[in-house]
Amino acid sequence: MIRSILKTTVLLSTYFWLKPRWKGLAIVIVSIALTGIIHTEYLHYVKITGNEDSLMTSYILKWLVYLLSPLLYILVAILRPRPVAVAMPRDNTTGRKKTVEKQDVEDGFDFLRQKTRLNNQADLLLTRDD
């Protein structure tokens, strides 16, 4: 029982952690996999042709991609500054009119405020003329 709850908790927490990050992580994984595949194919090409002139460059490029793709992901996706939600100041809503650029503007509900009693649906049904 506890083992299944623990597994479910771990899976759900992993899911909720990966959900907003899956696109970036997929790009990193695909770029590393493609780099490995391309480098392996290049090594087969070098073995067939015997031309080892740019073999060191291929290893340097491979390891640069291996190191820079996770670092770029960390910089872009994790360490980027999040937009801060600005708290809007609450207006004093006790007044019946709002001021816009020092002019009094009605909010459109003054016709309801001027009534002494508002009718609900039951009152309307009782006073309805057939």
C-alpha positions in Angstrom: 0.0 0.0 0.0 2.7 2.5 1.0 4.9 1.4 -1.9 2.1 2.1 -4.4 1.4 5.5 -2.8 5.1 6.3 -3.0 5.4 5.2 -6.6 2.3 7.3 -7.5 3.7 10.3 -5.7 7.1 10.0 -7.5 5.4 9.6 -10.9 3.1 12.5 -10.4 5.8 14.8 -9.1 8.0 13.8 -12.1 5.1 14.4 -14.4 4.3 17.9 -13.0 8.0 18.8 -13.1 8.4 17.6 -16.7 5.1 19.0 -18.0 6.2 22.7 -18.6 9.8 21.6 -19.6 9.2 18.7 -22.0 9.8 20.6 -25.2 13.1 22.1 -24.2 14.3 18.8 -22.8 13.2 17.0 -25.9 15.2 19.4 -28.0 18.3 18.9 -25.8 18.0 15.1 -26.0 17.4 15.1 -29.8 20.3 17.4 -30.4 22.7 15.2 -28.3 21.4 12.0 -30.0 21.8 13.5 -33.5 25.3 14.7 -32.7 26.2 11.3 -31.5 24.8 9.7 -34.7 26.4 12.2 -37.0 29.7 11.8 -35.3 29.6 8.0 -35.5 28.8 8.2 -39.2 31.7 10.6 -39.6 34.0 8.2 -37.9 32.9 5.4 -40.3 33.6 7.8 -43.2 37.1 8.6 -41.8 37.8 4.9 -41.4 36.7 4.2 -45.0 38.5 7.1 -46.6 41.5 7.2 -44.3 41.4 11.0 -44.2 42.0 12.0 -40.6 42.6 15.7 -41.1 39.6 17.0 -39.3 39.1 14.2 -36.8 40.1 16.4 -33.9 37.7 19.1 -35.0 34.8 16.6 -35.1 35.6 15.5 -31.5 35.8 19.1 -30.3 32.4 19.9 -32.0 30.8 16.8 -30.6 31.8 17.7 -27.0 30.9 21.3 -27.5 27.4 20.3 -28.5 27.3 17.8 -25.6 28.2 20.5 -23.1 26.5 23.6 -24.6 23.1 22.2 -25.3 22.3 21.4 -21.6 23.9 24.6 -20.5 21.9 26.7 -23.0 18.7 24.9 -21.8 19.5 25.7 -18.2 20.2 29.3 -19.0 17.1 29.8 -21.2 14.5 27.6 -19.5 15.4 27.5 -15.9 17.4 30.6 -15.0 15.5 33.1 -17.2 13.7 35.8 -15.2 10.1 35.1 -14.8 7.6 37.9 -15.4 6.5 39.2 -12.1 2.8 39.7 -11.7 2.2 43.3 -10.7 -0.4 43.7 -8.0 -2.9 46.2 -9.1 -3.9 48.7 -6.4 -7.5 48.3 -5.3 -9.7 51.2 -6.0 -12.0 52.6 -3.4 -15.3 51.0 -4.6 -17.5 52.7 -2.0 -18.3 55.6 -4.4 -20.9 55.3 -7.0 -18.9 56.9 -9.8 -15.4 56.3 -11.0 -13.2 59.1 -12.0 -11.3 58.8 -15.3 -8.9 61.6 -15.9 -10.6 63.9 -13.4 -14.0 63.4 -15.0 -17.0 61.7 -13.4 -18.1 58.7 -15.4 -21.1 56.5 -14.5 -20.4 52.8 -14.4 -23.8 51.9 -16.1 -25.5 50.4 -13.0 -26.9 53.6 -11.4 -30.4 52.8 -12.7 -30.3 49.7 -10.4 -28.9 51.7 -7.4 -31.7 54.2 -7.7 -34.4 51.6 -7.2 -35.7 51.1 -3.7 -36.4 47.4 -4.2 -35.1 45.0 -6.9 -37.5 42.3 -8.2 -36.3 38.7 -8.3 -37.6 36.0 -10.6 -40.3 34.9 -8.2 -41.6 38.5 -7.9 -41.7 38.8 -11.7 -43.7 35.6 -12.0 -46.2 36.8 -9.4 -46.7 40.2 -10.9 -46.9 38.9 -14.5 -50.0 39.8 -16.4 -51.5 36.9 -18.4 
